[in-house]
């Protein structure tokens, strides 16, 4: 069976580099066509990012997998071009934490290298191997502090609940059971806004990095459910 032109677009978390998708891509079934998309390394709003990225995506059927920070970006892209499915991992459509925290999102704070214990507590969990810990720390350190601060302020002032409520793209929310960064209230609110599918997977905030196999186990049935044409994604 031929593989049609369906593409799965991977939109990264706060770092924006798409470098942290390596383990998730390695765990993917070989019949899937994955495109990690790094974000422009500039202080751009979600709307500006969507304007930049939407036109660069390949033609044909598209499914977006958006990690954390990029959830609102994926939503904005669905407003600019046809998208067949939306998968949000530990993401949000409105500020997941109190907006008062935006006042500490400044370059001087972002310039401080997060200690390993904080990365494990809030992002990776206690079971992450040392290689992944180093990879995450190095990736975060590669992003200019001013850009990290800008993106965090964008998250803490976000309110795209109405846009999400009016969306029609089939949506799967992949929820890590031990996420200490984005609270459960984020997906609870989204599920009240419109019908979405919720799949809970053991792991911390960086779920696609720490438990990619289990993440694919809940993603694949959703992909198959999108339409009868989806079965053509698989090689026979």
C-alpha positions as a LaTeX table, in Angstrom:
\begin{tabular}{lrrr}
\hline
Residue & $x$ (\AA) & $y$ (\AA) & $z$ (\AA) \\
\hline
Unk1 & 0.00 & 0.00 & 0.00 \\
Unk2 & 1.32 & 3.43 & $-0.91$ \\
Unk3 & 1.79 & 6.03 & 1.81 \\
Unk4 & $-0.26$ & 9.14 & 0.99 \\
Unk5 & 0.77 & 12.72 & 1.68 \\
Unk6 & $-0.24$ & 12.86 & 5.33 \\
Unk7 & 2.37 & 14.64 & 7.45 \\
Unk8 & 2.67 & 14.89 & 11.23 \\
Unk9 & 4.05 & 18.27 & 12.27 \\
Unk10 & 5.89 & 18.46 & 15.62 \\
Unk11 & 5.75 & 21.85 & 17.33 \\
Unk12 & 8.19 & 22.22 & 20.27 \\
Unk13 & 7.91 & 23.43 & 23.83 \\
Unk14 & 9.26 & 26.64 & 25.33 \\
Unk15 & 12.80 & 26.20 & 23.98 \\
Unk16 & 11.43 & 26.30 & 20.44 \\
Unk17 & 14.40 & 24.42 & 18.99 \\
Unk18 & 12.66 & 21.08 & 18.21 \\
Unk19 & 15.91 & 19.40 & 19.35 \\
Unk20 & 14.15 & 17.59 & 22.19 \\
Unk21 & 11.96 & 15.52 & 19.84 \\
Unk22 & 14.78 & 13.07 & 19.05 \\
Unk23 & 13.58 & 10.29 & 21.36 \\
Unk24 & 9.95 & 10.77 & 20.40 \\
Unk25 & 10.85 & 10.51 & 16.71 \\
Unk26 & 13.03 & 7.45 & 17.33 \\
Unk27 & 10.10 & 5.71 & 19.05 \\
Unk28 & 7.64 & 6.46 & 16.23 \\
Unk29 & 6.38 & 3.68 & 13.96 \\
Unk30 & 8.38 & 3.77 & 10.72 \\
Unk31 & 5.32 & 4.34 & 8.50 \\
Unk32 & 4.69 & 7.80 & 9.92 \\
Unk33 & 6.10 & 10.90 & 8.24 \\
Unk34 & 7.23 & 13.35 & 10.93 \\
Unk35 & 8.33 & 16.95 & 10.48 \\
Unk36 & 9.80 & 18.69 & 13.56 \\
Unk37 & 9.41 & 22.45 & 13.09 \\
Unk38 & 11.68 & 24.77 & 15.09 \\
Unk39 & 10.25 & 28.17 & 15.97 \\
Unk40 & 11.85 & 31.38 & 14.70 \\
Unk41 & 14.37 & 32.53 & 17.35 \\
Unk42 & 12.66 & 35.89 & 17.70 \\
Unk43 & 10.25 & 37.45 & 20.23 \\
Unk44 & 7.05 & 36.86 & 18.23 \\
Unk45 & 3.46 & 36.61 & 19.43 \\
Unk46 & 1.49 & 33.42 & 18.85 \\
Unk47 & $-0.32$ & 35.10 & 15.95 \\
Unk48 & 2.98 & 36.18 & 14.40 \\
Unk49 & 4.42 & 32.69 & 14.82 \\
Unk50 & 1.35 & 31.18 & 13.17 \\
Unk51 & 1.63 & 33.60 & 10.26 \\
Unk52 & 5.27 & 32.61 & 9.78 \\
Unk53 & 4.82 & 28.87 & 10.11 \\
Unk54 & 1.44 & 28.12 & 8.51 \\
Unk55 & 2.62 & 28.97 & 5.02 \\
Unk56 & 5.77 & 26.85 & 5.33 \\
Unk57 & 3.99 & 23.60 & 6.16 \\
Unk58 & 3.78 & 20.95 & 3.42 \\
Unk59 & 0.71 & 20.48 & 1.30 \\
Unk60 & $-1.72$ & 17.65 & 1.90 \\
Unk61 & $-3.21$ & 16.17 & 5.04 \\
Unk62 & $-1.67$ & 17.54 & 8.23 \\
Unk63 & $-1.80$ & 16.54 & 11.89 \\
Unk64 & $-0.21$ & 18.83 & 14.47 \\
Unk65 & 1.44 & 17.51 & 17.63 \\
Unk66 & 2.08 & 20.49 & 19.88 \\
Unk67 & 4.05 & 20.27 & 23.08 \\
Unk68 & 3.22 & 22.58 & 26.00 \\
Unk69 & 4.10 & 26.14 & 24.87 \\
Unk70 & 3.14 & 25.40 & 21.26 \\
Unk71 & $-0.47$ & 24.40 & 21.98 \\
Unk72 & $-1.80$ & 27.93 & 21.37 \\
Unk73 & 0.40 & 28.14 & 18.27 \\
Unk74 & $-1.15$ & 24.96 & 16.89 \\
Unk75 & $-4.60$ & 26.39 & 17.58 \\
Unk76 & $-3.69$ & 29.56 & 15.68 \\
Unk77 & $-2.42$ & 27.49 & 12.74 \\
Unk78 & $-5.79$ & 25.71 & 12.51 \\
Unk79 & $-7.33$ & 29.13 & 11.91 \\
Unk80 & $-5.01$ & 29.76 & 8.96 \\
Unk81 & $-5.11$ & 26.50 & 7.03 \\
Unk82 & $-6.84$ & 23.13 & 6.96 \\
Unk83 & $-5.64$ & 20.74 & 9.68 \\
Unk84 & $-6.95$ & 17.20 & 9.98 \\
Unk85 & $-6.08$ & 16.53 & 13.62 \\
Unk86 & $-4.69$ & 18.31 & 16.66 \\
Unk87 & $-2.72$ & 16.60 & 19.44 \\
Unk88 & $-1.82$ & 18.69 & 22.47 \\
Unk89 & 0.65 & 17.37 & 25.05 \\
Unk90 & 0.51 & 19.00 & 28.49 \\
Unk91 & $-0.61$ & 22.25 & 26.91 \\
Unk92 & $-3.19$ & 25.00 & 27.47 \\
Unk93 & $-5.28$ & 27.64 & 25.71 \\
Unk94 & $-5.25$ & 30.17 & 28.54 \\
Unk95 & $-2.68$ & 31.12 & 31.15 \\
Unk96 & $-2.02$ & 27.89 & 33.14 \\
Unk97 & $-0.60$ & 29.77 & 36.12 \\
Unk98 & $-1.33$ & 33.08 & 37.83 \\
Unk99 & $-0.57$ & 36.05 & 35.62 \\
Unk100 & 1.32 & 37.69 & 38.48 \\
Unk101 & 4.26 & 35.40 & 37.67 \\
Unk102 & 4.88 & 37.34 & 34.47 \\
Unk103 & 6.69 & 39.95 & 36.54 \\
Unk104 & 9.47 & 37.48 & 37.37 \\
Unk105 & 9.82 & 36.40 & 33.72 \\
Unk106 & 12.77 & 38.70 & 33.03 \\
Unk107 & 16.08 & 37.99 & 31.25 \\
Unk108 & 18.14 & 38.20 & 34.44 \\
Unk109 & 16.13 & 35.37 & 35.98 \\
Unk110 & 16.08 & 33.32 & 32.76 \\
Unk111 & 19.86 & 33.65 & 32.58 \\
Unk112 & 20.23 & 31.48 & 35.68 \\
Unk113 & 20.95 & 27.88 & 34.71 \\
Unk114 & 18.26 & 25.70 & 36.34 \\
Unk115 & 19.76 & 23.14 & 38.74 \\
Unk116 & 19.30 & 19.47 & 38.00 \\
Unk117 & 16.93 & 18.97 & 40.94 \\
Unk118 & 14.53 & 21.59 & 39.57 \\
Unk119 & 14.63 & 20.10 & 36.07 \\
Unk120 & 13.79 & 16.70 & 37.54 \\
Unk121 & 11.04 & 18.01 & 39.80 \\
Unk122 & 9.19 & 20.13 & 37.26 \\
Unk123 & 10.10 & 18.71 & 33.87 \\
Unk124 & 11.78 & 15.30 & 33.80 \\
Unk125 & 10.90 & 13.35 & 36.92 \\
Unk126 & 13.25 & 11.26 & 39.02 \\
Unk127 & 13.62 & 8.41 & 36.52 \\
Unk128 & 15.04 & 10.38 & 33.61 \\
Unk129 & 18.54 & 9.28 & 32.64 \\
Unk130 & 21.53 & 11.58 & 32.95 \\
Unk131 & 21.92 & 11.91 & 29.19 \\
Unk132 & 18.41 & 13.31 & 28.84 \\
Unk133 & 18.98 & 15.63 & 31.80 \\
Unk134 & 22.10 & 17.02 & 30.12 \\
Unk135 & 20.31 & 17.34 & 26.78 \\
Unk136 & 17.45 & 19.34 & 28.29 \\
Unk137 & 19.80 & 21.57 & 30.29 \\
Unk138 & 21.95 & 22.24 & 27.23 \\
Unk139 & 18.94 & 23.00 & 25.05 \\
Unk140 & 17.50 & 25.47 & 27.54 \\
Unk141 & 20.89 & 27.14 & 27.91 \\
Unk142 & 21.08 & 27.57 & 24.12 \\
Unk143 & 18.03 & 29.87 & 24.06 \\
Unk144 & 18.63 & 33.59 & 24.73 \\
Unk145 & 17.28 & 34.51 & 28.19 \\
Unk146 & 15.33 & 37.45 & 26.75 \\
Unk147 & 13.53 & 35.10 & 24.36 \\
Unk148 & 12.64 & 32.66 & 27.13 \\
Unk149 & 11.32 & 35.53 & 29.24 \\
Unk150 & 9.23 & 36.84 & 26.34 \\
Unk151 & 7.67 & 33.42 & 25.70 \\
Unk152 & 6.86 & 32.88 & 29.38 \\
Unk153 & 5.15 & 36.28 & 29.54 \\
Unk154 & 3.16 & 35.34 & 26.44 \\
Unk155 & 1.99 & 32.16 & 28.18 \\
Unk156 & 1.07 & 33.98 & 31.40 \\
Unk157 & $-1.04$ & 36.58 & 29.56 \\
Unk158 & $-2.68$ & 34.10 & 27.20 \\
Unk159 & $-6.44$ & 33.78 & 26.71 \\
Unk160 & $-7.50$ & 31.83 & 23.62 \\
Unk161 & $-10.39$ & 30.01 & 25.29 \\
Unk162 & $-13.00$ & 31.45 & 22.95 \\
Unk163 & $-11.01$ & 30.53 & 19.87 \\
Unk164 & $-10.58$ & 26.99 & 21.17 \\
Unk165 & $-14.28$ & 26.70 & 22.00 \\
Unk166 & $-15.18$ & 27.53 & 18.39 \\
Unk167 & $-12.63$ & 25.12 & 16.91 \\
Unk168 & $-13.78$ & 22.05 & 14.99 \\
Unk169 & $-10.53$ & 20.13 & 14.46 \\
Unk170 & $-10.61$ & 16.71 & 16.19 \\
Unk171 & $-8.41$ & 17.07 & 19.25 \\
Unk172 & $-6.52$ & 14.68 & 21.52 \\
Unk173 & $-5.08$ & 15.96 & 24.79 \\
Unk174 & $-2.20$ & 13.79 & 26.02 \\
Unk175 & $-1.88$ & 14.33 & 29.75 \\
Unk176 & 1.12 & 13.29 & 31.85 \\
Unk177 & 0.07 & 11.87 & 35.20 \\
Unk178 & 2.92 & 13.60 & 37.07 \\
Unk179 & 3.05 & 17.00 & 35.37 \\
Unk180 & 4.11 & 19.55 & 38.01 \\
Unk181 & 4.40 & 22.46 & 35.60 \\
Unk182 & 1.02 & 22.69 & 33.86 \\
Unk183 & $-1.84$ & 22.00 & 36.31 \\
Unk184 & $-4.84$ & 19.76 & 35.63 \\
Unk185 & $-7.04$ & 22.86 & 35.52 \\
Unk186 & $-5.64$ & 23.56 & 32.02 \\
Unk187 & $-7.15$ & 20.47 & 30.41 \\
Unk188 & $-10.22$ & 20.54 & 32.64 \\
Unk189 & $-11.08$ & 23.94 & 31.24 \\
Unk190 & $-10.43$ & 22.85 & 27.68 \\
Unk191 & $-12.70$ & 19.82 & 28.07 \\
Unk192 & $-15.48$ & 22.14 & 29.23 \\
Unk193 & $-15.05$ & 24.41 & 26.23 \\
Unk194 & $-15.63$ & 21.68 & 23.65 \\
Unk195 & $-15.42$ & 17.95 & 23.16 \\
Unk196 & $-11.88$ & 16.59 & 23.14 \\
Unk197 & $-10.34$ & 13.19 & 23.80 \\
Unk198 & $-8.20$ & 12.86 & 26.94 \\
Unk199 & $-5.47$ & 10.24 & 27.27 \\
Unk200 & $-3.46$ & 9.98 & 30.47 \\
Unk201 & 0.09 & 8.65 & 30.22 \\
Unk202 & 2.53 & 8.00 & 33.10 \\
Unk203 & 5.27 & 10.59 & 33.19 \\
Unk204 & 6.34 & 14.18 & 33.95 \\
Unk205 & 5.86 & 17.40 & 31.97 \\
Unk206 & 8.37 & 16.44 & 29.26 \\
Unk207 & 6.37 & 13.33 & 28.51 \\
Unk208 & 7.34 & 12.92 & 24.86 \\
Unk209 & 10.99 & 12.79 & 25.94 \\
Unk210 & 10.68 & 10.58 & 29.03 \\
Unk211 & 7.97 & 8.12 & 27.95 \\
Unk212 & 7.71 & 8.31 & 24.15 \\
Unk213 & 6.61 & 4.71 & 23.63 \\
Unk214 & 3.58 & 5.09 & 25.91 \\
Unk215 & 2.78 & 8.43 & 24.28 \\
Unk216 & 2.65 & 6.80 & 20.84 \\
Unk217 & 0.41 & 4.08 & 22.24 \\
Unk218 & $-2.35$ & 6.64 & 22.85 \\
Unk219 & $-1.59$ & 8.78 & 19.80 \\
Unk220 & $-1.85$ & 6.01 & 17.20 \\
Unk221 & $-5.50$ & 5.10 & 17.93 \\
Unk222 & $-6.42$ & 8.78 & 17.65 \\
Unk223 & $-4.68$ & 9.03 & 14.29 \\
Unk224 & $-6.59$ & 5.98 & 13.08 \\
Unk225 & $-9.87$ & 7.51 & 14.23 \\
Unk226 & $-9.61$ & 10.71 & 12.22 \\
Unk227 & $-11.12$ & 9.34 & 9.03 \\
Unk228 & $-11.31$ & 6.14 & 6.98 \\
Unk229 & $-8.50$ & 7.54 & 4.83 \\
Unk230 & $-6.21$ & 7.44 & 7.84 \\
Unk231 & $-5.81$ & 3.67 & 7.46 \\
Unk232 & $-3.82$ & 4.39 & 4.33 \\
Unk233 & $-1.04$ & 5.80 & 6.51 \\
Unk234 & 0.05 & 2.28 & 7.27 \\
Unk235 & 2.09 & 0.17 & 4.92 \\
Unk236 & 0.43 & $-3.10$ & 4.10 \\
\hline
\end{tabular}
